Amino acid sequence: MNQPLANIHPEAKIADSAIIEPFATIAANVVVDEGSWIGPNAVLMDGARIGKNCKIFPGAVLSAIPQDLKYQGEQTTVEIGDNTTIRECVTINKGTKAKGKTVIGSNCLVMCYVHIAHDCIIGNQCILGGYAGLAGEVEVSDWANISGGSLVHQFVKIGSHVMIQGGSKVGKDVPPFVLAGRDPLSFAGINSVGLRRRNFSNEKINELQEIYRTIYQKGLNNTEAIVYVEENFEKTEELEMIVGFIRGSKRGIIRGILD
């Protein structure tokens, strides 16, 4: 259902069950899927791809050109998964030739005034608190929670099930399952509250705690630590996630509080 006061380009592809409120602006190269709601004064620029049952609140601007000097007008996109909510005044820039797209997964909540720069890849079930800012080519895995006011440096990777303290400056990679806080940002334990909410057993949480005690408190460097945990812990999916993340880290992982 399209309001007559909305500015919708005739070439935009809007599902019949989508709702476009008055004063929303939708450009030509835009797709809005079934059941999505586009609020008043939201702006969907060329390249926006909105999944099913999304909510885009007033003042949000999706798929504006990147704030990156290497962008040369190439055709790129912003892709929003199903059931994701984008709150007031969020800005999400489209990709560059680096990745060609900026992606927000399904079932995410992006709170007010968040900025997500070009070529960021955000997984499913993620929460970004108000006023958080992600620089270009940041990667955030499923179920991560980046609290309000946090600033994430370009190329940083944030693992699954991570919880980051509000107002944090994230300059290093944050491995899966951890709670990160303090300044400079440091490992502060396991995100046990979040893991219990997602039905991780106490035994699994204890296993993760022991793995990270080895990594952060046994006096080993990262290379030595991951070799040790591979040799001395049961090979589980979670262990492989942790080891693979640390081995693949290009910026290095956050340090322990006692380092």
N, C-alpha and C positions, 0 to 999 in steps of 0.2 A: 504494500500500500504506500503510494508516494504522495506526499503533500504537495499541493500546487505551488507553495512558496519555496520549496526546495529547488536548488539549482542542479539539475541532473543532466549531464550530457547525453544526447540521444543514443550514442554508441556504447554507453556503459551497460554492463550486463547485471541486471538487478533481478533476483528471484522474486516470484510473485508473492511469496509469503514474507519477504523482508519488509521492514517498516522504515521509511525515510522521513524524518521529522522536518518541520519548517526550518528554512535557512541553512540546512545542510548543503554542502557543495560536493559534487561527485564528478570527477573528470571522465574523459572518454575511455581510457584504458584501465577500467576498474571492474572488478567482479565482486558482487555481494551475494552470498549463498543464502539458502533457505533459512527463514526464522530469525535472521539477524536484525538488530535494531541500530539505526544510525541516528544519534541524537541531534538536537538543534545546534547549529553552528559547528558541527564536526566537518572536517575537510578530508576527503579521500582524493589524493592526487594520482596522476598517471602511475600505474604499476601496483596499485593496492589490490590485494586479493584477500577477501574476508570470508572466513569459513562459515559453517552453519551455527546458528543460535549464539552469535557473538553480540556483545553490547559495546557500542562505541559512544562514549559520553561527550557532552558539549565541550567544544574547544579543542578536542584532540585533532592533531594533524598527522596523517599517515601518508608515507611515501613521498615526502618532499625530497628534493635532490640532496645528496650527501654534502656534508660540510667538510669536504676533503678535496684538496687541490688536484688530486690525480683523476678525479671524475671528469669525463669528457663527453658527457651526454649520452652514454650508452644506455640501451634499454634494460632496465633492471626492475626489481620488484620488492614489495613488502608483502609477506605471506603470513596471515594470521590463521591459526588452527581453529577447530570447532570449540564452541562453549567458552571462549576466552572473553574476558571483560577488560576493556581499556577505559580508564577513568578520565576525569576532566583534565584537559590541557596537556595530555601526554603527547610527545613528539617521537615519531619513529621514522627515521630516514631510510630511503631505499638503498640497495646495494651499489657497489662499484664493480669494475671488472675483476676485482679480487675474488669475490664469490658469486656475484651476480644477483644476490638477494639478501634481504634481512628477514629472519624467520622468528616468529613467536609461535610456540606449540599450542596444543589444545589444553583446555581447562586451566588456563593461566589467569592470574589477576595482576594487572599492571595498574598501580594506584596513581593518584593525581600527580601531575607535573614530572613524571619520570621522563627521562630522555634516553632513547636507545639509538645509537649511531649506526652508520652503514655497516652492513655485512655481519652484524651480530646474529648469533644462532642461539635461541632460547628454547629449551626443551619443553616437555609437558608438565603440567601441574606445578609450575613455578609461581612464586609470588615476589613481586618487586614493590617495595614500600615507597611511599610518597617521596618525591624529590631525589630519588636515586638517579645516578647518571652512569651510563655505560658508554665508554669510548668505542671506537671502531674495532670490529673483528673480535669482540669478546664472545666466548662460548660458555653457556650455562646449561648444565645437564638437568635431567628430570628431578622434580621435587625440591629444587634449591629454593631457599628463601633469603633474599637480599633485603635487609631492613632499610628503613627510610633514611635518606640523606647520605647513603653510601656512594662512593665514587670508585669506579672500576677502570683501571688503566687499560689502554688498548692491548689486544692480544692475550689478555688474561683468560685462563680457563677456571671454571668453578664446577666442582664435581657434584654428583647426585647426592641428594639428602643433606646438603650443607645448610647451615644457618649462620648468617653473617650479622654481627652486631650493627645497630644503627649508627650512622655517622662514620663508618669505617672508610679508610683509604686502602683500596685493594690493589696492590702493586705486584703481588706474586700469585701463583696458582694456588687454589684451595682444594685439597684432595677430598674425595667422597666421604660422607658420613660425619664430618667434623663440625664442631662449633668453633667459630673464629671470632676473636674479639681483641680488645686492648689496642694500644697504639705504641709502636707499629703493630699491625695486625698479626696475630699469632694463633697457633693452635691452643684451644682452651678446653679440649675434651671432645667427647662424642656428642652428637646431637641426639641424645637419648630420648628427650621428650618427643621430638619429631618422629623418631624411629618407632617408638611405642604407639604413636597415633597411627602409624602405617602398619601396625601388627607385626613388627619385628619382635621375636621372642627375647626374653631376658638372656637366654644362652647365646643368641646371636649378638646381642649388644655387648655382652661380656667378651665374646670373641673379638669383636672390633676394638674394644678398649685395649685388650692385650696386644693386638697387632700394632696399634698406635703408640702404646707404651714402649714397644720395641723400637719403633721408628724414631720417636722423639726423646726417649729417656734412657736409652741403653748406651749412649756415647758413640754411636756408629754414624758414619756419614750416610747419605741417602742410598748410595750404591750398595754399601755393606748391609744396610738395614733391610733392603728389599730382598737381597740374597738370603739373609738370615730368616726372614719370615717365610720365604718360599720353601726353605729347607726344614723349618720347624713348626709350621702350622698346616692344618688340613687345607687342601686345595679346594676352596669354595668359590662360588661366583663373586662374592664380596671381596675375597682376597685378590682375585684376578683383577677386579675393578681398581683396587687400590694400587697394586703393583703396576698395572698398565698405565694408570694415570701418572704416577711418579716417574716411570721410565720415559713417558712421552712428554713430560713437562719441559718446555723450552725456556720459560722465565724462571724456573725453580719454584719450589713450593714454600708456603709460609713457614716460618720457624716456630719452634716451641717457645713457650713463655720463659723457660729456664735457659734457653740458648744464649 
